Amino acid sequence: MLFTPKKYRRDYIFALAIGAYAMSLGFGICAVGFSFSRVDNLSDKIFGVVGFFAGMLILAAVGKSYWKTASEMTADERRRP
């Protein structure tokens, strides 16, 4: 895991979770915006929307994982057993 709970503090992990949720929201907005774009080829439009939607789901899962990790940390920044 790139960001281990023992190395970084709880507030930093919460900031990562909020950032991942914000990027997920951005990907969702891009998916909606791309669906209204003037791309002539329908398959390109569909693959673009599906790609942005997949990115949104992946970043939402990453944000949820970071949020859960930070929630499990105690005041002294160690994970609960």
C-alpha distance (Angstrom), angle and dihedral (degrees) to the residues before:
residue distance angle dihedral
M1 . . .
L2 3.78 . .
F3 3.80 97.8 .
T4 3.78 110.3 39.8
P5 3.81 118.0 -162.2
K6 3.81 92.1 -131.4
K7 3.79 93.0 57.4
Y8 3.81 101.1 44.5
R9 3.76 130.7 47.4
R10 3.78 127.7 -112.0
D11 3.80 95.2 -107.4
Y12 3.80 90.8 54.1
I13 3.81 91.2 53.3
F14 3.83 90.0 49.1
A15 3.82 89.1 51.4
L16 3.81 89.7 52.2
A17 3.82 89.9 50.8
I18 3.80 92.9 50.3
G19 3.81 90.2 47.2
A20 3.80 91.9 51.0
Y21 3.81 90.8 49.1
A22 3.82 90.2 49.5
M23 3.81 91.7 50.3
S24 3.80 88.8 48.3
L25 3.79 89.4 54.3
G26 3.81 89.3 49.1
F27 3.79 91.4 52.3
G28 3.81 89.8 50.1
I29 3.80 91.3 51.7
C30 3.82 89.8 48.4
A31 3.81 90.3 51.0
V32 3.80 91.0 53.9
G33 3.81 91.9 43.7
F34 3.78 92.9 48.4
S35 3.80 90.6 52.2
F36 3.82 88.3 61.4
S37 3.82 94.7 45.4
R38 3.79 124.1 116.4
V39 3.78 96.9 -111.5
D40 3.80 107.7 147.2
N41 3.78 97.6 -154.0
L42 3.82 111.5 75.3
S43 3.81 94.2 -155.7
D44 3.83 90.8 55.9
K45 3.79 89.5 51.7
I46 3.81 92.3 48.6
F47 3.82 93.6 47.4
G48 3.81 90.5 47.5
V49 3.78 93.5 51.5
V50 3.81 92.1 44.8
G51 3.81 90.5 48.9
F52 3.80 93.7 51.1
F53 3.81 90.3 44.7
A54 3.82 91.0 51.4
G55 3.80 89.8 49.9
M56 3.79 89.4 50.6
L57 3.80 92.0 52.7
I58 3.81 93.7 46.3
L59 3.80 93.5 49.7
A60 3.80 91.1 46.2
A61 3.81 88.8 54.3
V62 3.82 90.9 48.5
G63 3.81 90.2 50.0
K64 3.78 91.2 49.3
S65 3.81 90.4 50.2
Y66 3.81 92.3 50.8
W67 3.80 91.1 45.8
K68 3.82 91.0 51.5
T69 3.80 91.5 47.1
A70 3.80 92.1 51.1
S71 3.80 92.1 45.1
E72 3.80 91.2 54.6
M73 3.80 92.4 53.7
T74 3.80 116.8 98.6
A75 3.79 126.4 -140.6
D76 3.80 91.5 -84.1
E77 3.84 90.1 55.4
R78 3.80 96.8 -112.7
R79 3.78 123.7 127.7
R80 3.76 118.2 -110.5
P81 3.81 114.9 -111.5
